[in-house]
Amino acid sequence: MLYNVITDGDDISYLPTPLGTALLIVLFLALLAAAVAFAGKKSSSGKRSSSERNSNPERKNASGSESRLDGTAAPGKKSGLKLGAKQLAFCAVAVALGTVLSNLKLYEFPFGGSITLLSMLFICLPGYWFGLEAGVITGVAYGILQLIIDPYVIHPAQLLVDYPLAFGAFGLSGLFTDKKNGLLKGYAAGIIGRWIFATLSGWIFFAEYAWEGWSPLPYSLVYNGIYIFSEAAITLIILAIPQVRAAFARVKKLALE
C-alpha cells in the first residue's frame, strides 16, 4: 500500500505510507539526476561557444576525439564527471535553500499558502542557470520533496496540480536564461506559472472555502494572488539592489564554468 486514507468527519485526505515515501524519495533523486543531465547540455553549449573564440583551436585526432594543437586532450572531455557533480550540487543547494526558506514564514494563511523569505526565488534559479528543461525538472523535484515533507492530498489530480505542476512552473525562468535582466523576467514567469496552477487547484478542489458572496474562481485568483505576489514583491525589492543582482550574476557564472 502506497498511501493511507485519513478521515476527519466528512473530509478525506491521503498520506503516503513508508513505502510510498520511499518511492517518492527515489523519484526525487531521479528527477535531480535528470535535471543535471539537461544542465550539462547548457554548460557544454556554453563551453563550446567559449572554445570557438579561443585563439588555440582544437582538432580531431586519429581516434576521433578532440585534442589541442599541442596534442593534449580538450579539457571538457575529461571533466564531464566533475561538471555533473557541480551541476548536481548547484541544483541540490537551490532545492535545499528553497526548502529551508519555505519554513521561514513571514505570514501563514488559514486555508493554505504563506509568505516566505525568498523561497520561490531559489527554486527559480536552476532554470535561470541551466535553461528551461533543467529548471522545470528541478521544480518538479522540489514539488515531490514538498509532498514528502508536508503532504496534503484530497484527490490524485489535486496532487498533480499542487505539487509537480505548480512547483515545476518555477522552471519557466529558463525561458529567460540568456536574456537581458533574465533573473527578473524569469522569476516573474515562474511566479505567474505558480499562481496559475494554485488558482486552478483552489477553483476546482477547494471551492467550498470561497469567501461569502464570492464565486470560486475570483476567490481563488485573489486568495492565491495575495500570498504569491506579496512574496514576489518583497523579492523584487531585494533584487532591485544592484549588489544583490551582481551577486546572483556571479553565482550563475560559477554554475556555468
N, C-alpha and C positions, 0 to 999 in steps of 0.2 A: 504494500500500500504506500502510495507516494504522498498522501495528504490525509489529514483528519478533518472531519466535519465538526464545526463548533456552532452550537445552537444557543442563542441568547434571546429567549422569548420568541418573537416572530422573525428575528434576524438570524441568518445563516451565513457563516463565513468559513474559510478553508485555511488550514495551516499545514505547511509541509511536515512530513514525518522526518525522522533522522535519515532514512533512505532518500527521501525527496530532497532534503537539504544537501546531502552528499552529491546527488546528481546535479543540483544547481551549482554547487562549487566546481564540479568538473566542467560544466557548461561555461561558467565564468572564466576559468583558466583557459579553456579552448578559445573563447572569444578574444581574450587578451593576446593569445598566440596569433590568431588571425589578424588582429589589429596590427601586430608587429610586422606581419608579412606585407600588409599594404603600406605600412610606414616605411618599410625597407625600399619599396618601389619609389617612394617620394625622395628618400635620401639618395638612392642610387641615381635618380634622374638629376638631382642637384649636383652630385659629384661629376657626372658625365658632362654637364654643362660647364662646370669649372675646369675640367681637364681639357676641354676643347679650346679654352682660352690660354692654356698653359703653353709656355714657349718651348717646352721639351715634349714633343708629341710622342704618342705611343704607336707601336706597330705590332703586327701579329708575328709570333714565332712559328717555327715549323710545326709545332703541335697544335696550333690554332689558338693558343692562349695569348693574351695581350702582354706585351713587355715594352719597356722603355728602350730608347736607342742605346743606352749603356748596358743593356742586357738584363736588367733587374725586372722583376715582375711588377705589374701595375699594382699600386697599393690597395685598391679596392678589392682585389681578388682574394687577398689573404686576410682581410679584415671583416668578412661577412659575419662571422660569429660574434665578433666584437660589436659590430653595428647592431645586430639583432638584440644582443643583451642590453645595449644602450637604449634602444628604442623601447624595449620592454620596460626598462627602468623608468623612462620618462612617462610612459602611459600609466604604469602602475602607481607612480608617485602622484600623478594627476588624480587618479581614481581615489587613492588613499586620502589626499588632501580634501577632495570633494566630499568624501565620506565623513571625515572628522569635522569639517566645517558645517556639514548639513545638520550636525548635532549641536552646533553653537547657534541656537535660535534666538534671534532678537525679539520675535513675536510668533506665537503659535496660534493658529486659528482653530475654532472649536470643531469644525467639520472637516478637518484635514488641510494641509498646506501650512507653510511657515515662511517667515522672512529670516534668512540665514545670512551669515557673513561670507559672501563671495563664493559659496559652494558651487553655484551654477557656472561661474566663470571657469573654474578649474576643470570642469567636465567639457567645456568648450575648447580647451587648449589643445588636446590631441588632434582635433580637426584643423585648428589653426596651424599647428606644427606640420602635420603629415598629410593633410588632404581629407577629402570627403569620406572615402571608404574607411580609412583608419579611424576617423572621428566618429562616424556612425557606429562602427563595431565597438569602439571603446565605450561610447554612450550606452549601448545595449548591455555591455558587460557591467557597467555601473548600475543599470537598472536591475539586473539579476542580483547584484550584490545588495541593493536596497531591498529586494524581495526576500533575500536570506535574512537580513538584519531586522527588518521591520515590515513583515508582510501584512497586508490587509486585502483579502481576496473574497469577493462575493460572487464572481462569475468568471469563467475562463476568458471571455472576451475582454472583461474589465482588467484582468491581469495583463493581457497583451497590450491594451491601450495605456494603462497606468505605469507600466514598468519598462519593457523593452522599447516600445514606440515613443513614449513621452521622453524618456531619457536619451534614446537614440537620436532624437531630433536635435540634441545639442551638437551632434556631428555636422549639422548644416553649416557650422562655422568653417568647414573645409571648403566651402564654395568660394571663400574669400582669402584663402591662404596666401596667394601671391598678389593680392590687390592692395592698393594704397589704403591705409587705415583698415587693413584686413582684420585686425583683432576686434575693433569696434563694430565693424559691419558683420563679422562672423558671430560675435556674441549676440548682436541684435537678431540675427537669423535664427540662432539656436533658441533664444528666449521665445521668439514668436512661435517656433515649432512646438516647443514645450507647452505654451499656452493653448495652442490649438488642440493638442491631444488631451490636456487637462480639461478643457471646455467640453470636448466630446464625452469624456468619462462622466463629468458632472451632469451633463444633459441627459445622457442615456441611462446611467446606473444610479444616480443619486438625486433624481428629480424630486423625491419626497422632502428633501431638505431645503427646497426653494423658499425664499422669504415670502411672507404673506403678501398676496397681490402680485407676485412675480411669476411669470411662466418660466419653465425650467431653463430654456436656452439663454435668455437675457441674464437670469440669475447666475448661471454657470460662467458666462462671459465675464461678468463683473466680479463675482466672488474669486475666481481663479486669477483674474487680472490684477486684483488688489495685491495679493502677496507676491505674484511673479514679477509684476512691473515695479513694485516697491523695492524689491531686492535689486532689480535691474537698474533702477535709478541710483541707488547707493553705489552700485558697482561702476556705473558710467561716470559718476562724480569722481570716484577714486582713479579711474582710468584717464580722466581728463588731466591729471597731474603729469606733466611731461616726464618727470623722473620715473614714475611708475610705468608708463608706456615704454620708456627706454629700457627699463629692467626686463620687461616681458619680451622685448625685441632681442635682448642679449640671450635670454633663455631659449628663444626659438633658434637663434644661431647655434647655440650649443647642441640643441636637439638634432640639428641637421648636419653638423660637422662630421 
